[in-house]
Amino acid sequence: MIYLVIGLVSTAALLGCLAGPVLARVGRPAAHPVIAIACWVAALAGTVIAGVGVVAAALLAPPAPGHGALEWLRGCLPHHRDEAIIMAAAASLVLLVACCARVAHGLPRVGRAVRHRRRHREMLRLVATEHEGHEDVLVLDHPVPVAYSLPARRKAIVVSTGAQELLSAEEFDAVLVHERAHVRQRHHALLLMLDLVHALLPWPPTVRRAKKNLPLLLEMAADDAAARACGRRTLVDALHRLAATPGVAGALGAAGPSTGGLAERVLRLETTEVSRPRRAAKAAASAFVTLAVAAPLAAATATIAELSHIC
């Protein structure tokens, strides 16, 4: 039993404290952002699973009140000393209050983000018009050059008349491919998940580093899709023209202050050849993703299952 608990705590520590720093330093994640994104998402998922497992194990370990909830009917708690029961109950109460406080802080934040996106889409229905040549694009009649995407099943991309006038036809197509990549690869959902995890668990280094690195990797992945379709030079020119684009909360834009790392993205496009990842890199990433999710899930399940039978 003790080995299961040690394994669970060790898994939580490895994923929460070491996985992020290692991913931030290893190799060149910008060379293959899609692989890096998968590894970061797996590290975040594993950190959350391991954290939940540790909390559940702490609440279920005897003689905590959570232990053997069904066993109470069979006289489990009387087998423990009163002092131990009181101390375990106090510790469990503190842990529950802390967990509830984090959930109460994180869930409203996600709710506000979802409501803001919904209001934004409702506003667009009133003021935007459909693009004549692209069925998934809405056009805002405004001189400021704006191009961004929102999480939506239809009409997910928004551009302004100023952006259409500023960009050439090839550059405009590159921006549309970039935004479609965001929508197709569910980047908005990944950012929402990242915000929720950061709100609930802001302390682990993996979560903090993911908050810093993952948004830039999402932009690089969309850049690669646009570069393959329209050419790197065309995309770079479009990014330069849209560099002063104002940010839109809850949206992903090809350029502007909301994207972050624009200079790094442009430098990467100008100096790094966009290529497919090697088989060895894909195999290593697949192994890490599988292990990062399966290991904490197995450790948490085994620990909780064992605790449920101990009194």
Secondary structure as UniProt FT lines:
FT   HELIX           2..13
FT   HELIX           14..19
FT   HELIX           20..25
FT   HELIX           29..31
FT   HELIX           33..60
FT   TURN            62..63
FT   TURN            65..70
FT   HELIX           71..74
FT   HELIX           77..79
FT   HELIX           82..127
FT   STRAND          129..130
FT   TURN            135..136
FT   STRAND          137..140
FT   STRAND          147..149
FT   STRAND          157..160
FT   HELIX           161..166
FT   HELIX           169..184
FT   TURN            185..186
FT   HELIX           187..200
FT   HELIX           205..230
FT   HELIX           232..241
FT   TURN            242..244
FT   TURN            249..250
FT   STRAND          252..253
FT   TURN            257..259
FT   HELIX           262..271
FT   HELIX           279..307
FT   TURN            308..309
//
